[in-house]
Amino acid sequence: MTKMIRNPFAVVLVCASALSLVPVQSSAQDQGANPLMVKHRNDCRLAAQVLIIGEPHTKRDWARGYIANCEDEGPSAIVQEWRRVPADTAAVVQLMRASTAIRDMRIYEQVRSVAVDRSRADVVRVGAMHVLDSYVDPHHAGWFESRPPADRQVRRVYPANAVLAHAAYTNGPARLVGSVREPVLQLLQQIAAARQVEPVTVWYAAAALAKRLEYQRGR
Amino acid sequence: LSLVAVSACADVRHPTSPTAAADTAGNFARLSQRAANGPRFDLDANGQFVNANIEVTQGSYLTFEVESTDNGWCDTVYLGGVLSGTLFTSVGPGWCGKPQPVTIGPVATGGTYTIVTENSRFWARIGFPGSARVRSMFNGGSYRVYIEDSDDGDFNDIVLIVTVRQPELALTCGTVAGQELTKPVSGQAIDVPITRGDTLSCEARSLNRERGPAWSRGWRFNGKAREDGDTESNVWRGVMVQSGVIEVKAHTGLRRDPGAGEETLRATVTVTNRDWSGRSPFIHAETVRNRTDSDPRTALPAEVRFAHHLGHVRFRASKNYDPGDDRPPEPTAEIRGGPNNGLFYYRDLTFPVYAPIVLNDDAMARGSAFYNAQVEESNNSINFGTVYCPRPYVVGDLRAHVLKHEEKHVEVFQTARAFALADSIRAWETRVDSLGDADMVDAYFTEWERTLQLAVAESRRVVDGKGSPFRTAFSWRGRPCTLRNVFGADLVNDGEN
């Protein structure tokens, strides 16, 4: 609770949630709304609360997954989560799914800063780069293909080349305007070029993702 | 079939001779009769010698000799002729002398060689046109033509001797299948067709066991000396991607002695393009279960919000799905060993694609959140004109409908890629590089991305486009129906709609 009080987001969110629950339920009853919709809106608020203030911590995993369905509340909570997601692959993967499911400028800006932050864990940075890649093209995939060889002896960088027939995402309130291809490519190239200082898992992923964008552009 | 024109010319000083040569007595073959493995002598209507036909194998050597053996009444003889367009002559040392033998070979191709006299010159020299008669014999590899220029019947006025020496060396080349050569071609100058990417094996072989094995050196391809392996090996083997001429110097014997009759053997290798028509493009599609531990950008969520959360298809450059092998296939290969050693070429132009169709079976199971979000089988499944699909549909036909939709994506993708790739395959089949494959790999993956994007976009346009008959469609008991997502809203394809 102490942690929650220290967090200014927590106060705002808890109050907002409390105020909003009653009118939503009332509206649903009045309009004969599907109770699933009502539950969904409440769950979105709860998921955002959990991710922003960290409580209840037992719902953290659930919240990371569920927030992907909440384009209104999601971006702020996802941004917050990127700031502190641990070096845990499962947690990063959940956050990636949420971040790619909602395309929002705030998420984009946040993952850009995470991608270049050398104080962050490798898996977190790689996850952030994949989100950037998906913002260039939501049909991109290639999580596994961006891993360096098991022996770390890189003889050649292969482009992450998986493509999805479907891209099921929604736009957040802060929509991305125009293509982010060039700035994302520049950022990835910058990381890929810093082989002397970047861990191989990081620069290889950047190189693999950059290669695809380069190839798409036509070299 | 080559034509050999030989003129055995005699300056007749003495038109008759008293005795017949001992070695010819009783051994004449009948004219116009072919001896075993020997020549056939053709006569004209008057029984006059016209020509001799000798069957030789490729690589044979022909030695021509001419002499006059009419003791005491020698002729001065000359030897000259044309073999496969090359003039050869050997001027005799004078009256009663014997010209230096002329050896020609190896003959480029096997077949029947015809020895003809140049009639005008021949008869003019003999001076008795129309009267010359011929007998011949075959003896130990030599063909002898005994020409009678008078009526004494000794048949030794002029003796033409043709000795055929079979080849002692051959270059044998063929495509390697396992350890064996398929349809090997053998000879001293051979043409070898081979499909690009196949392994060629060439070997210099001795054809004369009595003389000993073959000894080789100086292998070359298009003039460039061999740089791989043992340059004195009798075998040169490797993948071929570029046409050219293979050469090797070799001789037979019990020990290496290049001065002892070393010959140059040649193989003209013609590399033909691979046939991609039956293999392009390769795509392997299969249905797999949704895996939450798979690519985070492809795993289907438990909360089905969009129709595309029920199933999707993922395309990647790979022949199969192996999580432990995430590399796309190597598009190029470097040839290690053989005449094309060091060349890079495109090993595969089919851009193999693995297309797992992922179905969200957990969501389409009884009791799932998605299942529970649907109306029960009841009369109130029609709300404000919308017919909702009931729960039995979720565990009934829905899976088949989703699968059909995804399979259509694969089908359109396949067609679109085949169209986009055709030009690339034509352009790249013959491309090789001796300095490295960086540019080739870049070109390959650039093309890969281009065709992949085109094909996926085309599949989306055809399959998911509004108004498309293949767009995800749900129906219950023959009537279109609408599903609900887990949040109670109508299920739409995706957020892009």
Interface residues (C-beta under 8 A of the other chain):
Chain A: A33 N34 P35 L36 M37 K39 H40 G65 Y66 A68 N69 V93 Q94 M96 R97 T100 G127 H130 S134 H139 H140 A141 G142 W143 F144 E145 R147 P149 R156 Y158 P159 N161 A162 V163 L164 A165 H166 A167 A168 Y169 T170 N171 K211 R212 Y215 Q216 G218 R219
Chain B: D295 P296 R297 T298 A299 P301 A302 E303 R305 F306 H308 H309 H312 V313 R314 F315 R316 A317 P323 D326 R327 P328 A373 E406 H409 F413 V441 D442 F445 T446 W448 E449 R450 L452 Q453 V456 S459 R460 V463 D464 R484 V486 F487 G488 A489 N493 D494 G495 E496
